[in-house]
Amino acid sequence: MEDKNSPDRRLRVFLLEDNPDDVELEIYEIRRAYPTAEYDVARNRKEFSEKLPSFSPNIILADYALPDITGIEAISIAKDMGIDAPVILLTGEGNETIAVDSLRRGAIDYILKKNIAGLSARLNRALEIWEDRRAKKRAEAEETRLQQLLFENRKMEAIGRLAGGISHDFNNILTGVMGYAEICLSDDPQDPDTRRRLESIISLSQRGADLVKQLLVFSKQMAMNLTAVDLNDFITDTVHFIKRIVEETVEIRLDLYNGALPVMCDPNQLTQALMNLMLNARDAMSGRGVIMIRTSKTRSTEAGFSEGQAGPQQQWCACISVSDTGSGIDKDNIQRIFDPFFTTKEIGKGTGLGLTIVYSIVRAHNGTLIVSSSKGEGTTFRIYLPLSGEKPEPDEAPFYEKIPARESGKISGSETILIVEDEDVLREMIASFMRSLGYTVVTAHNGDEAMSLYRSDPAKFHAVLSDMLMPNKGGIELFQEIRDINPDARFILVTGYSLSEVDEAVLGQMTAILKKPYTPKQVVKLLRDIFDA
């Protein structure tokens, strides 16, 4: 798009002047310096207001005082119209007071008509001054934008650290709640109400676990497994899955780019982002309307990418847009929609984290997220991601997810398990449940105690189940010491944290990894699968 105010464009001068002789003289002086200059003339307020917007001048020459409009008023009118052009005031008579007042009220220069012969030089000077001012404003605006971005990043980092800490403690609490509720269910209560209440506890705890996962994404403590995918294929598959949780009264339409859009992403996290946007759109329409999802290829500069940010194909990036036909977002709220825990929904109908999670996921993918909305006209979110030069390949599950889940069958056993957990409640919960199924369980409060027990009789233990973070000696160090004694030892690492900072080579040697929160049956089924493999 052409910049109407670019200094290298042909000069376009707008004259506000009612004296034909003065108009002719001014045009003569302009054409002396700018032979190809274009111009238009207004003789009064009405013509000025009608002609100015369509002419789009890059400089205005205005008589200081016409019968129905003054030069000062012309400056104000041009500003209200959004015309970014310097104004030079001309007058037949004047004094220093008038000149100072004109400059103070927005004129770039003030010229007596008897000095019109010097107009071309004054035009050059006015344009240079104006462009310098515009450059300064652009620099100030960019500095303000960068300062705001820095502030937002620091705010998000601080809240992210807090969220990460809360997530760890919350995972431990949920593990205990879910575990003891499941143990009570395993006692087969005869009262239907009791069974239903216990099942509700487990269900609500699982919802809490899903919230913890979102907190971990927000705090950047959820590991990212990047893989090359084609965005169109990904959107098609993901929308098919998400349709199940969006009301039938909401119509979902796809408009996909006619060509490949390879991007590097974590499919699970990008699915979470897309689902959050679709659920947000559904809620904005009160469960009735149209969600339009588009993919496109756009220039990186249009998406707000800085130089070098957009990956191998720097000129282009991929865009996912999610639009709804809802009521839109007002100006006050649109500035806050990505803030953690900000929501306009009724109490109990939203956590205020959905869009914050989307923002965090997009930033983690080195992308940008832009929202546009008008009250009463719906909302559009656009996710821009750098294009990748890599071709999409079939996903391969992480090694610890390759063990098939045991749906049914025997879970009792007689093996001896070493359980290492610094949380007393969790340690005793798992131990008591496994003992009830016939297993021999030895417990340790920390890695040092566990190492002492294991070293005394390595052949005794069929498997070690250990938390990752514990005082003194954690699960990673314990695993390495146990493998030094017994390279074939079965070791299951339990964690509520991200594994992104753990050496992948070390993780790859472990038998399995169990994420918190978990239930006692999940633990036993995993062990049984390992023993019976």
C-alpha positions in Angstrom: 0.0 0.0 0.0 1.3 3.5 -0.9 2.2 5.7 2.0 0.3 8.9 1.3 2.7 10.9 3.4 6.0 9.5 2.0 8.4 12.4 1.3 9.5 10.9 -2.1 6.0 11.2 -3.5 5.1 13.9 -6.0 4.4 17.1 -4.2 0.6 17.7 -3.6 -0.2 21.2 -2.4 -3.6 22.2 -1.1 -4.4 26.0 -1.2 -6.9 27.7 1.0 -7.2 31.1 -0.7 -10.1 33.2 -2.0 -8.0 35.7 -4.0 -7.4 34.5 -7.6 -4.3 36.6 -8.0 -2.7 35.2 -4.9 -3.6 31.7 -6.0 -1.9 32.3 -9.4 1.2 33.7 -7.7 1.5 30.9 -5.2 1.1 28.2 -7.9 3.8 30.0 -10.0 6.3 29.9 -7.1 5.5 26.3 -6.3 5.9 25.2 -10.0 9.3 27.0 -10.1 10.7 24.5 -7.6 8.4 21.6 -8.2 7.4 21.5 -11.9 5.3 18.3 -11.5 3.6 19.4 -8.3 -0.2 18.8 -8.1 -2.5 21.2 -6.4 -6.1 21.9 -5.5 -7.8 25.1 -4.3 -10.5 25.8 -1.7 -12.0 29.3 -1.5 -14.0 28.9 1.7 -14.7 26.6 4.7 -17.2 24.4 2.8 -14.8 23.7 -0.1 -12.0 23.1 2.3 -13.9 20.5 4.3 -15.2 18.8 1.1 -12.0 18.7 -1.0 -9.3 18.2 1.5 -9.9 14.5 2.4 -10.0 13.2 -1.1 -7.0 15.2 -2.3 -4.6 13.9 0.5 -2.0 16.7 0.4 1.5 16.5 1.7 1.5 20.3 2.5 -1.2 22.9 3.0 -0.9 26.7 2.2 -3.7 28.6 4.0 -4.6 32.3 4.1 -4.5 33.4 7.7 -8.0 35.0 7.6 -10.8 34.4 5.1 -14.4 35.6 5.7 -15.7 32.2 7.0 -12.5 30.4 8.1 -9.1 31.2 9.6 -5.8 29.5 9.0 -5.8 28.3 12.6 -9.2 26.7 12.1 -7.9 25.0 9.0 -5.2 23.4 11.0 -7.7 22.1 13.5 -10.0 20.8 10.7 -7.2 19.0 8.9 -6.1 17.4 12.2 -9.6 16.2 12.9 -9.7 14.6 9.5 -6.5 12.7 10.2 -4.6 14.6 7.5 -0.9 14.4 8.4 0.5 17.4 6.5 2.3 20.6 7.5 0.4 23.9 7.3 2.0 27.1 6.2 0.0 30.3 6.9 0.1 33.2 4.6 -1.1 36.8 5.3 -1.1 40.1 3.7 -0.3 41.9 7.0 1.1 40.5 10.2 3.2 41.0 13.2 5.4 39.0 15.5 2.6 38.3 17.9 0.5 36.7 15.2 3.5 34.7 13.9 4.3 33.3 17.3 0.6 32.4 18.0 0.4 30.6 14.6 3.4 28.5 15.3 2.2 27.7 18.8 -1.1 26.5 17.5 0.3 24.1 14.9 1.5 26.0 11.9 4.9 24.9 10.5 5.7 28.3 9.1 4.2 31.8 8.7 4.9 33.9 5.5 3.9 37.4 4.5 2.5 37.5 1.0 4.9 40.2 0.0 7.7 37.7 0.6 6.1 35.0 -1.6 9.1 34.9 -3.9 10.9 32.8 -1.2 8.1 30.3 -1.0 10.0 27.4 -2.7 12.8 27.6 -0.1 10.2 27.8 2.7 8.4 24.7 1.3 11.6 22.7 1.3 12.3 23.7 4.9 8.8 23.0 6.0 8.8 19.5 4.5 12.1 18.7 6.1 11.0 19.9 9.5 7.8 18.0 9.2 9.5 14.8 8.3 11.9 15.2 11.2 9.0 15.6 13.5 7.3 12.5 12.1 10.5 10.5 12.4 10.8 11.6 16.0 7.1 10.6 16.7 7.7 7.2 15.1 10.8 6.7 17.2 8.9 7.7 20.4 6.0 5.4 19.5 8.4 2.5 18.9 10.2 3.1 22.2 6.8 3.2 24.0 5.8 0.0 22.3 9.1 -1.8 23.2 8.8 -0.5 26.8 5.2 -1.9 27.0 6.4 -5.2 25.5 9.2 -5.4 28.1 6.8 -4.7 30.9 4.3 -7.3 29.6 7.1 -9.9 29.3 8.4 -9.2 32.8 4.8 -9.4 34.1 4.2 -12.7 32.4 7.5 -14.1 33.6 6.7 -13.2 37.2 3.2 -14.7 37.0 4.6 -17.7 35.2 7.1 -18.4 38.0 4.3 -18.1 40.5 2.1 -20.4 38.4 4.8 -23.0 38.1 5.3 -23.1 41.9 1.5 -23.4 42.5 1.3 -26.1 39.9 3.8 -28.4 41.7 2.0 -28.1 45.1 -1.4 -28.4 43.5 -0.4 -31.6 41.6 0.6 -33.2 44.9 -2.7 -32.2 46.5 -4.7 -33.5 43.5 -2.8 -36.8 43.5 -3.7 -37.3 47.2 -7.4 -36.4 46.6 -7.8 -38.6 43.5 -5.8 -41.4 45.1 -7.8 -41.7 48.3 -11.1 -41.3 46.4 -10.1 -44.2 44.1 -9.1 -46.3 47.1 -12.5 -45.7 48.7 -14.1 -46.7 45.4 -12.0 -49.9 45.2 -13.6 -50.9 48.6 -16.8 -51.2 46.5 -19.2 -49.1 48.6 -22.8 -50.4 48.3 -24.5 -47.1 48.7 -25.0 -45.6 45.2 -24.9 -42.0 46.5 -21.5 -42.7 48.1 -20.1 -44.2 44.9 -21.4 -41.3 42.9 -19.9 -38.7 45.2 -16.5 -40.5 45.1 -16.7 -40.5 41.3 -17.5 -36.8 41.3 -14.4 -36.2 43.5 -12.2 -38.0 40.9 -13.9 -36.2 38.0 -13.5 -32.7 39.6 -9.9 -33.5 40.5 -9.2 -34.4 36.9 -10.6 -31.0 35.9 -8.2 -29.5 38.4 -5.4 -31.5 36.7 -6.3 -30.1 33.3 -6.1 -26.6 34.8 -2.6 -27.4 36.2 -1.5 -28.4 32.7 -2.6 -25.1 31.4 -0.7 -23.3 34.3 2.4 -25.3 33.4 2.0 -24.2 29.7 1.6 -20.6 30.9 4.7 -20.8 33.2 6.7 -22.4 30.4 7.4 -25.5 32.5 5.6 -27.8 30.2 8.1 -29.4 27.8 7.7 -28.6 24.1 8.0 -31.5 21.6 8.5 -29.7 18.3 7.7 -31.4 15.1 7.1 -30.4 11.5 3.4 -30.4 10.5 1.4 -29.1 7.7 -0.9 -26.5 9.2 -3.9 -27.3 6.9 -3.8 -31.0 7.8 -3.3 -30.1 11.5 -6.3 -27.7 11.5 -8.5 -30.3 9.7 -7.7 -33.0 12.2 -7.9 -30.8 15.3 -11.2 -29.2 14.3 -12.7 -32.7 13.8 -11.7 -33.5 17.3 -12.8 -30.3 18.9 -16.2 -30.4 17.2 -17.3 -32.9 19.8 -17.1 -30.4 22.6 -18.7 -27.5 20.8 -22.5 -27.2 20.8 -24.3 -28.5 17.7 -25.9 -25.0 17.4 -22.5 -23.6 16.6 -21.5 -24.0 12.9 -17.8 -24.4 12.2 -16.5 -23.4 8.8 -13.1 -23.9 7.3 -11.4 -21.9 4.6 -7.9 -23.4 4.1 -5.0 -22.0 2.1 -4.5 -23.7 -1.2 -1.0 -24.9 -0.7 1.4 -26.3 1.9 2.0 -24.4 5.2 4.8 -26.3 7.0 5.4 -25.1 10.6 7.4 -26.4 13.5 5.1 -26.8 16.5 4.2 -28.8 19.5 0.9 -30.4 18.3 -0.5 -30.9 21.8 0.1 -27.3 22.8 -1.2 -25.8 19.5 -4.3 -28.0 19.8 -4.8 -26.5 23.3 -4.5 -23.0 21.8 -6.9 -23.7 19.0 -9.4 -25.3 21.4 -9.2 -22.4 23.8 -9.9 -19.9 20.9 -12.9 -22.0 19.7 -14.4 -22.4 23.2 -13.9 -18.7 23.7 -15.7 -18.0 20.4 -18.5 -20.4 21.4 -19.0 -18.6 24.7 -18.9 -15.2 23.0 -21.9 -16.3 20.8 -23.8 -17.9 23.7 -23.6 -21.2 22.0 -25.2 -20.2 18.7 -23.5 -18.7 15.6 -20.6 -19.4 13.2 -17.0 -20.0 13.9 -14.8 -19.4 10.8 -11.3 -20.8 10.8 -9.0 -19.7 8.0 -5.4 -20.5 7.2 -3.3 -18.2 4.9 0.2 -17.3 3.9 1.2 -13.7 4.6 4.3 -11.5 4.7 6.2 -11.7 8.0 6.3 -7.9 8.3 2.5 -7.7 8.2 2.4 -10.2 11.1 4.6 -8.0 13.2 7.7 -10.2 13.0 11.0 -8.6 13.5 13.9 -9.3 11.1 15.3 -12.8 11.7 12.3 -13.9 13.7 10.3 -15.7 11.0 12.6 -18.6 10.5 14.1 -20.1 7.3 11.5 -18.5 5.0 11.8 -15.0 6.4 9.6 -13.2 4.0 6.5 -15.3 4.7 4.7 -16.8 7.7 1.6 -19.0 8.3 -1.6 -17.5 9.8 -4.5 -19.2 11.6 -7.5 -16.9 12.1 -10.5 -17.8 14.3 -13.5 -15.5 13.9 -16.9 -15.6 15.6 -20.2 -13.8 15.0 -20.6 -12.8 18.7 -21.1 -9.5 20.4 -17.4 -8.4 20.1 -15.1 -6.9 22.8 -15.2 -3.3 23.9 -12.1 -1.1 23.8 -11.6 -1.2 27.6 -11.6 -5.0 27.8 -9.6 -5.7 24.6 -6.5 -4.3 26.3 -6.8 -6.8 29.1 -8.0 -10.0 27.5 -4.6 -11.7 27.7 -4.1 -10.8 31.4 -4.1 -13.9 33.6 -7.5 -14.4 35.4 -9.2 -11.6 33.6 -12.7 -12.7 32.5 -16.0 -11.1 31.6 -17.9 -14.4 32.2 -20.1 -15.2 35.1 -18.5 -16.6 38.3 -17.9 -20.3 37.8 -18.0 -20.2 34.0 -14.4 -19.4 33.3 -10.9 -19.4 34.9 -9.7 -16.3 33.0 -6.7 -18.3 31.8 -7.9 -19.5 28.4 -6.6 -16.6 26.3 -3.6 -16.2 28.5 -2.6 -19.8 27.7 -3.1 -19.1 24.0 -0.8 -16.1 24.2 1.9 -18.1 26.1 1.7 -21.0 23.6 2.0 -18.7 20.6 5.0 -16.8 22.1 6.7 -20.1 23.0 6.4 -21.0 19.3 8.1 -17.7 18.3 4.9 -16.5 16.9 2.6 -13.4 17.3 -1.0 -13.2 18.3 -3.3 -10.3 17.2 -6.9 -9.7 18.1 -9.3 -7.4 16.3 -12.9 -6.7 17.5 -15.6 -4.2 17.5 -18.5 -4.1 19.9 -21.5 -5.9 18.2 -19.4 -7.1 15.2 -17.7 -10.2 16.4 -14.0 -11.0 17.1 -11.1 -12.4 15.2 -7.9 -13.8 16.7 -4.9 -14.3 14.3 -2.0 -16.6 15.2 1.1 -16.0 13.0 3.8 -18.7 13.0 7.1 -18.8 11.2 7.1 -21.1 8.2 9.5 -24.1 8.4 11.7 -25.5 5.7 11.3 -29.0 7.1 8.8 -31.5 5.7 6.1 -32.9 8.1 6.8 -36.4 9.3 4.6 -38.9 11.2 4.6 -38.2 14.9 6.4 -40.7 17.2 5.2 -41.0 20.7 7.7 -40.2 23.5 9.4 -43.4 24.8 7.5 -43.3 28.1 4.2 -43.3 26.2 4.9 -46.3 24.1 3.9 -48.8 26.8 0.2 -49.6 26.0 -2.3 -48.7 28.6 -3.9 -51.7 30.4 -7.6 -51.4 30.2 -8.5 -54.5 32.2 -7.1 -57.7 33.6 -4.9 -58.6 36.6 -3.3 -55.8 38.6 -2.4 -57.7 41.7 1.1 -59.1 42.1 3.8 -60.2 44.5 6.8 -58.1 43.3 8.8 -55.9 45.6 8.6 -52.2 44.9 10.7 -49.4 46.3 8.6 -46.2 46.6 10.5 -42.9 47.1 8.4 -39.9 47.9 9.0 -37.0 50.3 5.2 -36.3 50.6 4.1 -38.5 53.5 0.4 -38.6 52.3 1.3 -39.7 48.8 3.9 -42.2 49.8 1.5 -44.0 52.3 -1.4 -43.8 49.8 0.4 -45.7 47.1 2.1 -48.1 49.5 -1.1 -49.1 51.3 -3.0 -49.6 48.0 -0.2 -51.8 46.5 0.1 -53.8 49.7 -3.7 -54.5 49.5 -3.0 -56.1 46.1 -0.3 -58.4 47.3 2.8 -56.4 46.5 5.7 -56.0 48.9 6.4 -52.3 49.4 9.4 -50.6 50.9 9.2 -46.9 51.3 11.8 -44.1 51.5 11.5 -40.4 52.4 14.2 -39.2 50.1 16.9 -40.3 47.7 19.6 -40.8 50.3 17.4 -43.2 52.3 16.3 -45.0 49.1 19.9 -45.5 48.0 20.8 -47.0 51.3 17.9 -49.4 51.1 18.7 -50.4 47.5 22.4 -50.8 48.0 21.8 -53.2 50.9 20.0 -55.7 48.6 19.7 -54.7 44.9 18.2 -58.0 43.8 15.3 -57.6 46.2 13.6 -54.9 44.2 11.7 -55.5 41.0 11.2 -51.8 40.4 11.8 -48.3 41.8 9.1 -45.7 41.8 10.6 -42.3 42.6 9.6 -38.6 42.7 11.8 -36.3 40.7 12.2 -33.4 43.1 13.1 -34.2 46.7 15.3 -32.7 49.4 19.0 -33.6 49.3 19.0 -36.2 46.5 16.3 -36.1 43.8 15.0 -38.8 41.4 17.5 -38.1 38.6 20.5 -38.5 40.8 19.0 -41.6 42.4 18.4 -43.2 39.0 22.0 -42.7 37.9 23.4 -44.2 41.2 21.0 -47.2 41.0 21.9 -47.8 37.3 25.6 -47.8 38.3 24.8 -50.7 40.6 22.2 -52.5 38.4 22.2 -51.4 34.7 18.9 -53.3 34.2 17.0 -51.8 37.1 13.4 -50.8 36.3 13.0 -47.2 37.3 9.8 -45.1 37.0 10.3 -41.4 37.5 7.3 -39.4 38.9 7.0 -35.7 38.3 4.7 -32.8 38.3 7.3 -30.6 36.6 8.5 -30.1 33.1 11.3 -32.3 31.9 12.6 -29.8 29.4 15.8 -29.1 31.4 16.6 -32.8 32.0 19.1 -34.5 29.7 17.1 -36.4 27.1 19.8 -39.1 27.1 19.1 -39.7 30.8 15.4 -39.8 30.3 15.7 -42.2 27.5 17.3 -44.8 29.8 14.4 -44.8 32.2 11.7 -47.5 32.1 8.9 -45.0 32.2 7.8 -41.6 33.3 4.6 -41.0 35.3 3.1 -37.5 35.4 1.3 -36.1 38.4 -1.5 -36.1 39.3 -2.0 -39.9 39.1 -4.3 -42.4 40.7 -3.1 -45.6 42.5 -4.6 -47.8 39.8 -2.7 -45.9 37.1 0.5 -46.6 39.0 -0.2 -50.3 39.5 -1.4 -50.8 35.8 1.8 -49.2 34.6 4.0 -51.4 36.8 2.0 -54.5 35.8 2.5 -53.6 32.1 6.2 -53.3 32.7 6.5 -56.6 34.6 4.4 -58.5 32.0 6.0 -57.0 28.9 
